[in-house]
Amino acid sequence: MKLGLPDAAFIRGKVPMTKQEIRILTLVKAQIGPRDIVCDIGAGTGSLSIEAARLAPEGHVYAIERKKEAVCLIEANRERFGLENLSVIEAEAPAGLEGLP
C-alpha cells in the first residue's frame, strides 16, 4: 500500500485539508495496523481518515466532524476510494465519541 496519496486525489471544496506531508508523518507516528480502530476528530475533508482506513482494512475508522459541508466531503471521498471501513459521524466532540469502541 502506498502511503501519502496526492492532495489532488481528494475532493476538497472549501474545507481545510491535512496536506500530504503532514498526513504521512502523522500516519507513520500512529503506526496504524490492519485491525486497528481509529477516531479522527475534526476530520475536515477526511484525507487523514481515508489514509487511516486504507492502513486498517480489517479495522474501522470513525471520522467525527461537526460541519455539514465537511461531512459531505468525507462521504464523497469515502465513496471515491471505495472504503467500507470508514464511518462518518456528524457531531461535535466529545459527544460524537459516545458509544464508539
Number of C-alpha atoms within 10 A of each C-alpha: 5 7 15 17 17 11 15 8 11 20 19 19 12 11 15 13 19 16 14 17 12 12 21 17 12 14 16 11 9 11 11 18 16 15 13 16 19 20 18 17 20 18 26 26 29 33 29 25 28 26 20 31 29 24 22 20 17 13 18 24 26 23 29 28 25 17 15 11 14 24 24 18 21 29 18 17 21 24 12 13 14 12 17 12 18 27 18 19 17 17 18 14 13 9 9 17 16 8 6 8 9
